[in-house]
Amino acid sequence: MEVSMSVNGETRASDVEPRTLLVHHIRDALGLTGTNIGCDTSSCGACTIHVNGESVKSCTMLAVQADGTEITTIEGLAGDDGELHPMQAAFMECHGLQCGYCTPGMVMAAT
């Protein structure tokens, strides 16, 4: 099934299987590996992204459901000049990283 979405400001069109989770599509088809897979059951939030400006756990959404949406991943949060988003800078400044695995999801949920 053909889907098209804006990902970090760039239109991306792909052919996806209807059962593909959005988190797998983002990581495997689009190559954006900052969105992590933690629990695959919507408990941890490591896979949090923004869909049309709202925080969404991408392991709870099918890629076909994202057709026509605007998606922001952790890779798209920083400015075009590479300057960190204020929330990213705050996490770094306050050492809010823990092991770092779920940090992208925490940053996305907090913005």
N, C-alpha and C positions, 0 to 999 in steps of 0.2 A: 504494500500500500504506500502510495506517495504522500509524504508529509513535508510541509514547508514551515519554517519558524525563523524568527529573528533571534540569533544567539549572540549575545554580547555586541549587538548592533549590526551584525552581518546576517543577511538572509542565507539560510542553509536549507537545501532541499535534499531529501533522501528517500530511498525505498526501504521501508521497515516491515517486519513481520508484525501483525496486529497484536501479538502477545508480548512484544518487547517493552520492558519497563523503561521509562524515560532516563533513569540513572544509567542503565546499560547503553542506551543510545548515545547519551552525552559522552560517556567514557570510551566506548568501543568504536562507534561510527564517526563521532566528531573529534575524538582524540583529546578531549578536555578532561584530564585525569585529576584535576583539583577537587572535583566532586567525588567524594569517597563513598564506598559501600561498607557500612558497619554491620548492621543487624539484618537488613533486608525484611524487616517486619514493622518499620515505622516507629521504632522505640527510641533510637539513639539520636537521630538528626544529623548524622555525618553527611548525608546526601542532600542537605537543604540547599535550594536554589531559589531564585525569584521567578515567578511566572506572572506576567502582567503586573509586576510590582509587589506581589504578595509572596511571602515565604511559603514554600511547598517542599515537603519531603519527596524527592523525586523517585523514591522506591515505591511510592503509593500511586503513581500516575503512569499510565501507558504513554508511549511516545506518540501514538496516534491521537491521543487526547490533547497533545500540545500543538497540533496542527493550527497554524495561524496565530500563535501566541508570540509574545516577546519574552525571551528567557535571558536572565543574567546569571552567570556562574561566578565563582570566586575569581576566575581569570579575567572577567570583565568588570570587576569592581574598581580596580585601580584606574587612575586617569590615563589618557592617551600618552602622556609624557612619562609614565611609569611611576608617578607619585602615588603613594598609598592612599586609599580611602581613609578618612578619619577614623573609622572603626578598626581598620587593619592596623593603623598606627597606634591606636590606643591599646589594642591587644599586645602589640610588640612592646610598647613602652611600659606596660604594667605586667609583663611576663605572663600573660594569660594564655600560654601555649600548651601547657601540660605536655603530653608526648607529641602533640602536633597533629595526630591523625584526624581528629574530629574538629580541629580548629576552623577549617574552612566552613563547615556547617554551622558552627557557633557564630562566626563572623556574619554569615549570610542571614542567620536568624535574628541577629541583633541590629541589622541595618534596615 
